[in-house]
Amino acid sequence: MYVIDVTIYMLKYLNFNLFPIITKSIHQCYNCMQREVLDGAKGMVRDAIIQKFDIKIMLSSSNTIRIADFGCSVGPNTFIAMQHVAQALKDKYLYQVKYSTNNIPEFQIFFNDHVTNDFNTLFRSLPIDRSYYAFGVPGSFHGRLFPSRSMHFAHCSCAIHWLSKCPEELLDENSPAWNKGLIHYMGTSNVEVLNAYVAQFEKDMDMFFNARAEEIVEGGMMVLVTPFESYTRLFKFFGSSLMDLVNEGKLDESLVDSFNLPMYFPSPEDVTKVVEKNGCFSIERMELTYPKSKLVDEADAKTLMINLRAVLEGLIINHFGSEIAEETCARTILKSDEISTWMKANYEKSCQLFVALKRK
């Protein structure tokens, strides 16, 4: 899901209503961040289709190609991505049939997100000149959404790193994975915390791949794009701001101990493991890429933290309330000099993970 705000997506997943407290500027900010991920993968999505997708076989029994976009939210990036996929599939068709324009396939695109997604806004925003028929499919992508062997191509961007829930061990003070005083596995020295996140990711992906294996036809393809650890290591500065409030007596420490960000950024090894365990997909391409990011690579610390605020603020509001959330975010942005120094010493270029899979 590369669309307007992943924070909105996650709170919808957890059945919280975030819309009244998300500002327009934050909306636009994260939309830009997601657009960069989308643009960075655009060429690889096209290459996967041109090189690996046999459209003639897909059209052997019907002249319709069915495409699913998992985690669509409300646009506009989902429309850009799906138009690009449809155009690449059309170009592959023309190439395979030697540039004949006879009987060009039609495209059905199924926009999926949770039941609380604002599908009305999504469909009001549909491009007038789109080259596909649009449908909405509410429900979690961790379960079945389509009939058996009905889909030809699946696309999922900036979504699989959001966990279905936080690992329960992180909240248990008797557990070796108790994440006391921290809000994520980034920055922790406790390997049990990381292991708990990995285990939850694997459970979620087991459900995800089992569902897709039933829905995607043999020879069909699925493309996944997800952020990889880079600027997300800066999450720890939001956690330190929360602990500053605790130390000043403005916030109960138990509230911090009970808050963890439900995100795990998978490595190529993580994805390979869950794909191989499922056994129904072959990995056609897997690559860590380093797209140019004006929002990350060229941003100063203050601007970068404002961008990260777009990701985290809604989650912080839901757990701590709007007043604490506002002060936490403001304090973190004021740490720009400290963060800038840390960034220079620990710089990692922004990167993302691209995976192209084919149904066996």
QUIZI-V567343 format. One record per residue. RES is the residue in one letter. SS is DSSP state (H for helix, E for strand, C for the rest). Layout:
BEGIN
[[RES,SS] [RES,SS]]
END
This chain:
BEGIN
[[M,C] [Y,C] [V,C] [I,C] [D,C] [V,H] [T,H] [I,H] [Y,H] [M,H] [L,H] [K,H] [Y,H] [L,C] [N,C] [F,C] [N,C] [L,C] [F,H] [P,H] [I,H] [I,C] [T,C] [K,H] [S,H] [I,H] [H,H] [Q,H] [C,H] [Y,H] [N,H] [C,H] [M,H] [Q,H] [R,H] [E,H] [V,H] [L,H] [D,H] [G,H] [A,H] [K,H] [G,H] [M,H] [V,H] [R,H] [D,H] [A,H] [I,H] [I,H] [Q,H] [K,H] [F,C] [D,C] [I,H] [K,H] [I,H] [M,H] [L,C] [S,C] [S,C] [S,C] [N,C] [T,E] [I,E] [R,E] [I,E] [A,E] [D,E] [F,E] [G,C] [C,C] [S,C] [V,C] [G,C] [P,C] [N,H] [T,H] [F,H] [I,H] [A,H] [M,H] [Q,H] [H,H] [V,H] [A,H] [Q,H] [A,H] [L,H] [K,H] [D,H] [K,H] [Y,H] [L,H] [Y,H] [Q,H] [V,C] [K,C] [Y,C] [S,C] [T,C] [N,C] [N,C] [I,C] [P,C] [E,E] [F,E] [Q,E] [I,E] [F,E] [F,E] [N,E] [D,E] [H,C] [V,C] [T,C] [N,C] [D,C] [F,H] [N,H] [T,H] [L,H] [F,H] [R,H] [S,C] [L,C] [P,C] [I,C] [D,C] [R,C] [S,C] [Y,C] [Y,E] [A,E] [F,E] [G,E] [V,E] [P,E] [G,C] [S,C] [F,C] [H,C] [G,C] [R,C] [L,C] [F,C] [P,C] [S,C] [R,C] [S,C] [M,E] [H,E] [F,E] [A,E] [H,E] [C,E] [S,E] [C,C] [A,C] [I,C] [H,C] [W,E] [L,C] [S,C] [K,C] [C,C] [P,C] [E,H] [E,H] [L,H] [L,H] [D,C] [E,C] [N,C] [S,C] [P,C] [A,C] [W,C] [N,C] [K,C] [G,C] [L,C] [I,C] [H,C] [Y,C] [M,C] [G,C] [T,C] [S,C] [N,C] [V,H] [E,H] [V,H] [L,H] [N,H] [A,H] [Y,H] [V,H] [A,H] [Q,H] [F,H] [E,H] [K,H] [D,H] [M,H] [D,H] [M,H] [F,H] [F,H] [N,H] [A,H] [R,H] [A,H] [E,H] [E,H] [I,E] [V,E] [E,E] [G,E] [G,E] [M,E] [M,E] [V,E] [L,E] [V,E] [T,E] [P,E] [F,C] [E,C] [S,C] [Y,H] [T,H] [R,H] [L,H] [F,H] [K,H] [F,H] [F,H] [G,H] [S,H] [S,H] [L,H] [M,H] [D,H] [L,H] [V,H] [N,H] [E,C] [G,C] [K,C] [L,C] [D,C] [E,H] [S,H] [L,H] [V,H] [D,H] [S,C] [F,C] [N,C] [L,C] [P,C] [M,E] [Y,C] [F,C] [P,C] [S,C] [P,H] [E,H] [D,H] [V,H] [T,H] [K,H] [V,H] [V,H] [E,H] [K,H] [N,H] [G,C] [C,C] [F,E] [S,E] [I,E] [E,E] [R,E] [M,E] [E,E] [L,E] [T,E] [Y,C] [P,C] [K,C] [S,C] [K,C] [L,C] [V,C] [D,C] [E,C] [A,C] [D,C] [A,H] [K,H] [T,H] [L,H] [M,H] [I,H] [N,H] [L,H] [R,H] [A,H] [V,H] [L,H] [E,H] [G,H] [L,H] [I,H] [I,H] [N,H] [H,H] [F,H] [G,C] [S,H] [E,H] [I,H] [A,H] [E,H] [E,H] [T,H] [C,H] [A,H] [R,H] [T,H] [I,H] [L,H] [K,C] [S,H] [D,H] [E,H] [I,H] [S,H] [T,H] [W,H] [M,H] [K,H] [A,H] [N,C] [Y,C] [E,C] [K,C] [S,C] [C,C] [Q,E] [L,E] [F,E] [V,E] [A,E] [L,E] [K,E] [R,E] [K,C]]
END
